[in-house]
Amino acid sequence: MDLPLEPASSTPLYRQLVQAIARDIRRGRLRPGDALPGTRTLAEELGITRKVVVTALDELVSQGWLVSQPARGTFVSPALPAHAVADAEPRRADVRQGPVGARPAVLTLNDGSPDARLAPLEALARAYRRALLRLSRKGLGYGDARGDAVLREVLSSFLNQARGLSSRPEQLVITRGSQMALLLAGKALVRPGELVAVESPGYTPAWDAFRFVGAELCPVPVDHEGLRIDALERVLARGRVRAVYTTPHHQYPTTVSLSAARRLALLSLAAKHGFTIIEDDYDYEYYYASRPLLPMASTDELRSVVYIGSLSKLLAPGIRVGYLVANE
């Protein structure tokens, strides 16, 4: 196997090997079911120690790229998700439908999906067991409609420490994902026919939640600094806006962050015109070049902000745990 490794690089050799093999699987150079050389052979071919090879292959097995079969060897996983090897097989023209180039072109723009294979399943299983045993001693009744009291206390503490909020467990509601939180916010705030300003382009499932409660949506354009405050002011001049929905950390789908100046301006407008800001902080844990800006809810102290988040991207989408934080 000819894999580019750089011993002088600051990236550890085992990590370089993990990246190189995963890259070859995505490219289709290694296909599902292909056998890899033995660890000794691979180490000799690449001029590295066997320990580095073993560490890299163990990592690839744990990530799901490879499978290890006792007494047989290591193979590219035959059960890889389709998107992992999407470009491995060249698309062939369908004789009955004409060449590929004649078909309508479709470009999908979304924010992807978390890799559920990385979820800490063993730790979650132990936590579920402890929680069920604790609940069994109290009885598995309906409980508080806002959600389990211990979970609300822990989440409130987490949000206060990690995101600068000043919340209490009484201000937090556990929801079935962030979509339920959006629907609850809409039902609590908006009457049929009232205006909700939304970012354009924006997160259409949130729009659907507001339409479901009878809101009239008013799109506000976005630029390189996020929601355009001047455009929102023109909307406010035309009539009363009940709420403004925004994704300030990474605007969906453009990914731009709402600038500090515009955050302050938006909070000022909320105080002046009496509307509520629905802050959807769907991916606060993910940032790259710099530390994230704290949520607007941390500045406002929940006076005019309803704060919505989720554990779907932090743990796994199947967890389906969201939360809503607001003044009582």
C-alpha positions as CSV (number, residue, x, y, z in Angstrom):
1,M,0.0,0.0,0.0
2,D,1.4,3.4,-1.0
3,L,0.2,5.8,1.6
4,P,1.7,9.3,2.1
5,L,3.1,9.6,5.6
6,E,5.3,12.5,6.9
7,P,7.4,11.5,9.9
8,A,8.3,15.2,10.5
9,S,4.7,16.3,10.6
10,S,3.2,17.5,13.9
11,T,0.3,15.1,13.3
12,P,1.1,11.7,14.9
13,L,1.9,8.9,12.5
14,Y,-1.0,6.7,13.6
15,R,-3.4,9.6,12.9
16,Q,-1.9,10.2,9.5
17,L,-2.4,6.5,8.7
18,V,-6.0,6.6,9.9
19,Q,-6.7,9.6,7.6
20,A,-4.9,8.1,4.6
21,I,-6.8,4.8,4.8
22,A,-10.2,6.5,5.4
23,R,-9.4,8.8,2.4
24,D,-8.7,5.8,0.2
25,I,-12.0,4.2,1.2
26,R,-13.9,7.3,0.4
27,R,-12.1,7.6,-3.0
28,G,-13.0,4.0,-3.8
29,R,-9.3,2.8,-3.9
30,L,-10.3,0.5,-1.1
31,R,-13.7,-1.0,-1.5
32,P,-16.1,-2.7,1.0
33,G,-14.8,-6.2,1.7
34,D,-11.2,-5.5,0.6
35,A,-8.6,-7.1,2.8
36,L,-5.8,-5.1,4.2
37,P,-2.2,-6.4,4.5
38,G,-1.2,-7.9,7.9
39,T,0.1,-5.4,10.4
40,R,3.7,-6.6,10.1
41,T,3.6,-6.5,6.3
42,L,2.0,-3.0,6.4
43,A,4.6,-1.7,8.9
44,E,7.5,-3.0,6.7
45,E,5.9,-1.5,3.5
46,L,5.5,1.9,5.1
47,G,8.7,1.9,7.1
48,I,7.0,2.5,10.5
49,T,6.6,0.4,13.7
50,R,4.0,-2.3,14.0
51,K,2.6,-0.5,17.1
52,V,1.7,2.5,15.0
53,V,-0.1,0.3,12.5
54,V,-2.0,-1.6,15.2
55,T,-3.1,1.7,16.9
56,A,-4.3,3.1,13.5
57,L,-6.2,0.0,12.5
58,D,-7.9,-0.3,16.0
59,E,-9.0,3.3,15.6
60,L,-10.4,2.6,12.1
61,V,-12.3,-0.4,13.5
62,S,-13.7,1.6,16.3
63,Q,-14.9,4.3,13.8
64,G,-16.6,1.6,11.6
65,W,-14.3,2.0,8.6
66,L,-12.8,-1.5,9.1
67,V,-13.8,-4.8,10.6
68,S,-11.4,-7.3,12.2
69,Q,-12.1,-11.0,11.8
70,P,-10.1,-13.3,14.1
71,A,-7.8,-15.7,12.2
72,R,-8.7,-14.0,8.9
73,G,-7.5,-10.5,9.1
74,T,-8.7,-6.9,8.7
75,F,-11.2,-5.8,6.0
76,V,-12.9,-2.7,4.8
77,S,-16.3,-2.8,6.4
78,P,-19.0,-4.1,4.0
79,A,-21.6,-2.2,6.0
80,L,-20.3,1.4,5.4
81,P,-23.1,4.0,5.1
82,A,-23.7,5.0,1.5
83,H,-22.4,8.6,1.9
84,A,-19.0,7.3,3.1
85,V,-18.3,5.7,-0.3
86,A,-20.6,7.9,-2.4
87,D,-17.9,8.5,-5.1
88,A,-16.5,5.1,-5.1
89,E,-18.7,3.8,-7.9
90,P,-18.8,5.9,-11.1
91,R,-22.3,6.7,-12.1
92,R,-23.3,4.8,-15.3
93,A,-25.7,6.1,-17.9
94,D,-29.1,4.4,-17.9
95,V,-29.7,3.1,-21.4
96,R,-33.5,3.3,-20.9
97,Q,-33.5,6.8,-19.5
98,G,-30.7,8.4,-21.6
99,P,-27.3,9.6,-20.4
100,V,-26.8,10.9,-16.9
101,G,-26.1,14.4,-18.2
102,A,-29.6,14.7,-19.6
103,R,-31.2,14.2,-16.2
104,P,-32.3,17.2,-14.1
105,A,-29.4,18.4,-11.8
106,V,-30.1,18.3,-8.1
107,L,-27.8,20.0,-5.5
108,T,-28.5,19.2,-1.9
109,L,-27.5,21.9,0.7
110,N,-27.8,20.8,4.3
111,D,-25.6,20.7,7.4
112,G,-25.0,17.0,7.3
113,S,-25.7,14.5,10.0
114,P,-23.7,13.7,13.2
115,D,-21.8,10.4,13.0
116,A,-23.8,8.3,15.4
117,R,-21.1,5.7,15.5
118,L,-19.1,8.1,17.7
119,A,-21.9,8.2,20.4
120,P,-20.7,7.0,23.8
121,L,-23.1,4.1,23.8
122,E,-21.6,2.2,26.8
123,A,-21.6,5.3,29.0
124,L,-25.2,6.1,27.9
125,A,-26.3,2.6,28.7
126,R,-24.8,2.8,32.2
127,A,-26.4,6.2,32.7
128,Y,-29.8,4.9,31.5
129,R,-29.6,2.0,33.9
130,R,-28.7,4.3,36.9
131,A,-31.6,6.6,36.0
132,L,-34.1,3.8,35.7
133,L,-33.1,2.3,39.0
134,R,-33.4,5.8,40.7
135,L,-36.8,6.4,39.1
136,S,-38.0,2.9,40.0
137,R,-37.5,3.7,43.7
138,K,-39.8,6.8,43.3
139,G,-42.2,5.1,40.9
140,L,-42.4,5.5,37.2
141,G,-45.3,7.9,37.1
142,Y,-45.9,10.8,34.8
143,G,-43.7,13.2,36.8
144,D,-43.2,16.9,36.1
145,A,-44.6,18.0,32.7
146,R,-41.5,20.2,32.3
147,G,-39.2,17.1,32.4
148,D,-37.2,15.2,35.0
149,A,-36.2,17.5,37.8
150,V,-32.6,16.1,38.0
151,L,-32.1,16.5,34.2
152,R,-33.4,20.1,34.3
153,E,-31.1,20.9,37.2
154,V,-28.0,19.4,35.5
155,L,-28.9,21.0,32.1
156,S,-29.4,24.4,33.8
157,S,-26.1,24.2,35.5
158,F,-24.4,23.1,32.3
159,L,-25.9,26.0,30.3
160,N,-24.9,28.5,33.0
161,Q,-21.3,27.3,33.1
162,A,-20.7,26.6,29.4
163,R,-22.8,29.3,27.8
164,G,-23.0,32.1,30.3
165,L,-26.8,31.8,31.0
166,S,-28.3,32.8,34.3
167,S,-31.0,30.2,34.4
168,R,-32.8,28.2,37.1
169,P,-34.2,24.7,36.6
170,E,-37.7,26.2,37.0
171,Q,-37.1,28.1,33.7
172,L,-36.2,25.1,31.7
173,V,-38.5,22.7,29.8
174,I,-37.3,19.3,28.4
175,T,-38.6,18.7,24.9
176,R,-38.6,16.0,22.2
177,G,-35.8,17.6,20.2
178,S,-35.5,21.2,19.3
179,Q,-38.5,21.0,16.9
180,M,-40.9,20.5,19.8
181,A,-39.3,23.4,21.6
182,L,-39.9,25.6,18.5
183,L,-43.5,24.5,18.4
184,L,-44.0,25.2,22.2
185,A,-42.4,28.7,21.8
186,G,-44.8,29.4,18.9
187,K,-47.9,28.2,20.8
188,A,-46.9,30.3,23.8
189,L,-46.1,33.5,22.0
190,V,-48.1,33.8,18.8
191,R,-51.8,34.0,18.0
192,P,-53.1,33.3,14.5
193,G,-52.3,36.1,12.1
194,E,-49.5,37.7,14.1
195,L,-46.1,38.4,12.5
196,V,-43.0,36.3,13.1
197,A,-39.8,37.6,11.4
198,V,-37.5,34.9,10.2
199,E,-34.1,34.8,8.5
200,S,-34.0,34.4,4.8
201,P,-32.6,32.1,3.7
202,G,-33.4,30.2,6.9
203,Y,-34.4,27.0,8.7
204,T,-37.6,25.9,7.1
205,P,-38.7,23.3,9.8
206,A,-38.8,26.3,12.2
207,W,-41.0,28.2,9.7
208,D,-43.3,25.1,9.5
209,A,-43.7,25.2,13.4
210,F,-44.7,28.9,13.3
211,R,-47.1,28.4,10.4
212,F,-48.6,25.5,12.3
213,V,-49.7,27.9,15.1
214,G,-51.1,30.3,12.5
215,A,-48.2,32.8,12.4
216,E,-47.7,35.0,9.3
217,L,-44.0,34.8,8.4
218,C,-42.0,37.9,7.4
219,P,-38.6,37.1,5.8
220,V,-35.6,39.3,6.7
221,P,-32.5,39.0,4.5
222,V,-29.1,37.9,5.8
223,D,-25.6,39.2,4.8
224,H,-22.0,38.6,6.0
225,E,-22.9,39.8,9.5
226,G,-26.1,37.8,9.9
227,L,-29.6,39.1,10.2
228,R,-29.8,42.6,8.6
229,I,-31.0,44.9,11.3
230,D,-31.9,47.7,8.8
231,A,-34.3,45.4,7.0
232,L,-35.8,44.3,10.3
233,E,-36.4,47.9,11.2
234,R,-38.4,48.4,8.0
235,V,-40.5,45.4,8.9
236,L,-41.1,46.8,12.4
237,A,-42.2,50.2,10.9
238,R,-45.0,48.4,9.0
239,G,-46.6,46.7,11.9
240,R,-46.2,44.8,15.2
241,V,-43.9,41.8,15.1
242,R,-44.6,39.2,17.8
243,A,-41.3,37.3,17.6
244,V,-38.0,37.2,15.7
245,Y,-36.5,33.8,15.0
246,T,-32.7,33.7,14.6
247,T,-29.8,31.3,14.6
248,P,-27.0,33.7,15.7
249,H,-24.1,31.3,16.4
250,H,-24.1,29.8,12.9
251,Q,-26.9,31.2,10.7
252,Y,-28.7,28.4,9.0
253,P,-27.8,27.7,6.2
254,T,-25.1,30.3,5.4
255,T,-23.1,29.6,8.7
256,V,-22.3,33.3,9.2
257,S,-22.3,34.5,12.9
258,L,-24.5,37.4,14.0
259,S,-22.0,40.2,14.8
260,A,-21.7,41.6,18.3
261,A,-23.0,45.0,17.2
262,R,-26.1,43.5,15.6
263,R,-26.8,41.3,18.6
264,L,-26.9,44.4,20.8
265,A,-29.0,46.2,18.2
266,L,-31.5,43.3,18.1
267,L,-31.8,43.1,21.9
268,S,-32.4,46.9,21.9
269,L,-35.1,46.6,19.3
270,A,-36.8,43.8,21.3
271,A,-36.9,46.0,24.4
272,K,-38.2,49.0,22.3
273,H,-40.9,47.2,20.3
274,G,-41.8,44.4,22.8
275,F,-41.2,41.4,20.6
276,T,-39.5,38.1,21.8
277,I,-36.3,36.8,20.3
278,I,-36.4,33.0,19.7
279,E,-32.7,32.0,19.7
280,D,-32.1,28.6,18.2
281,D,-28.6,27.6,19.3
282,Y,-28.5,24.4,17.4
283,D,-24.7,23.8,17.2
284,Y,-22.9,25.9,19.9
285,E,-20.4,23.1,20.5
286,Y,-19.0,23.3,17.0
287,Y,-16.5,26.0,16.1
288,Y,-13.2,26.1,14.2
289,A,-11.1,29.2,13.8
290,S,-12.1,31.0,17.0
291,R,-14.1,30.6,20.3
292,P,-17.8,31.0,19.9
293,L,-19.7,34.1,20.9
294,L,-21.9,33.5,23.9
295,P,-25.6,33.3,23.2
296,M,-27.7,36.4,23.3
297,A,-29.7,34.8,26.1
298,S,-26.5,35.2,28.3
299,T,-26.6,39.0,27.7
300,D,-30.3,39.5,28.0
301,E,-30.8,37.3,31.1
302,L,-33.9,35.9,29.5
303,R,-35.9,39.1,29.6
304,S,-36.8,39.1,25.9
305,V,-35.0,35.9,24.7
306,V,-36.4,32.3,24.5
307,Y,-33.3,30.0,24.2
308,I,-33.6,26.7,22.4
309,G,-31.0,24.0,22.1
310,S,-30.6,20.2,21.6
311,L,-28.4,17.3,22.5
312,S,-28.9,15.7,19.0
313,K,-25.6,17.0,17.6
314,L,-23.7,16.7,20.8
315,L,-24.6,13.0,21.5
316,A,-26.6,11.5,18.7
317,P,-29.8,12.4,16.7
318,G,-31.6,9.4,18.1
319,I,-31.4,10.8,21.7
320,R,-34.1,13.3,20.7
321,V,-33.6,15.5,23.8
322,G,-34.1,19.2,23.3
323,Y,-34.7,22.0,25.8
324,L,-36.3,25.5,26.0
325,V,-35.2,28.1,28.5
326,A,-37.3,31.2,29.1
327,N,-38.5,33.5,31.9
328,E,-41.2,32.0,34.0
